[in-house]
Amino acid sequence: MRIPPFAAGLLMGSADAVPGISGGTVALVIGLYRRLIDSIATVLDWNTRASAISRRYARR
């Protein structure tokens, strides 16, 4: 059973309100953790590449 992204986000956000349970734990339990980490890595990598490109053109 696949959980829609909105529902997964709602579960992760709700878990942060409960002491002792983190959103990352819920992501791991519902099978979303790997996708979440890959998405964050993609955004950070894109941001790093965009910064490098902007620095290269700023030097000219």
C-alpha positions as CSV (number, residue, x, y, z in Angstrom):
1,M,0.0,0.0,0.0
2,R,1.4,3.3,-1.0
3,I,0.8,6.4,1.1
4,P,0.1,9.6,-0.7
5,P,2.8,12.3,-0.1
6,F,0.4,14.6,1.7
7,A,-0.6,11.9,4.1
8,A,3.0,10.9,4.7
9,G,3.9,14.5,5.4
10,L,1.0,14.8,7.8
11,L,2.1,11.7,9.6
12,M,5.7,12.9,9.9
13,G,4.6,16.3,11.1
14,S,2.2,14.8,13.6
15,A,4.9,12.6,15.0
16,D,7.0,15.6,15.9
17,A,4.3,16.7,18.3
18,V,4.6,13.4,20.2
19,P,7.5,13.3,22.7
20,G,10.0,10.6,21.8
21,I,8.9,10.1,18.2
22,S,10.5,11.9,15.3
23,G,9.4,12.5,11.8
24,G,12.4,10.6,10.6
25,T,11.3,7.5,12.5
26,V,7.9,7.7,10.9
27,A,9.5,8.1,7.5
28,L,11.6,5.0,8.2
29,V,8.6,3.0,9.3
30,I,6.4,3.9,6.3
31,G,9.2,3.3,3.9
32,L,9.7,6.9,2.9
33,Y,13.1,7.5,4.4
34,R,15.3,6.6,1.4
35,R,13.2,8.7,-0.9
36,L,13.3,11.6,1.5
37,I,17.1,11.5,1.9
38,D,17.6,11.1,-1.9
39,S,15.4,14.2,-2.5
40,I,17.3,16.3,0.0
41,A,20.6,15.2,-1.5
42,T,19.4,16.1,-5.0
43,V,18.3,19.6,-3.8
44,L,21.6,20.1,-2.0
45,D,23.6,18.9,-5.0
46,W,21.6,21.2,-7.3
47,N,22.2,24.1,-4.9
48,T,25.9,23.4,-4.8
49,R,26.1,23.2,-8.6
50,A,24.1,26.4,-9.0
51,S,26.4,28.2,-6.6
52,A,29.5,27.0,-8.4
53,I,28.1,28.2,-11.7
54,S,27.1,31.6,-10.3
55,R,30.6,32.0,-8.7
56,R,32.3,31.1,-12.0
57,Y,30.3,33.7,-13.9
58,A,30.7,36.3,-11.2
59,R,34.5,36.3,-11.6
60,R,34.3,37.5,-15.2
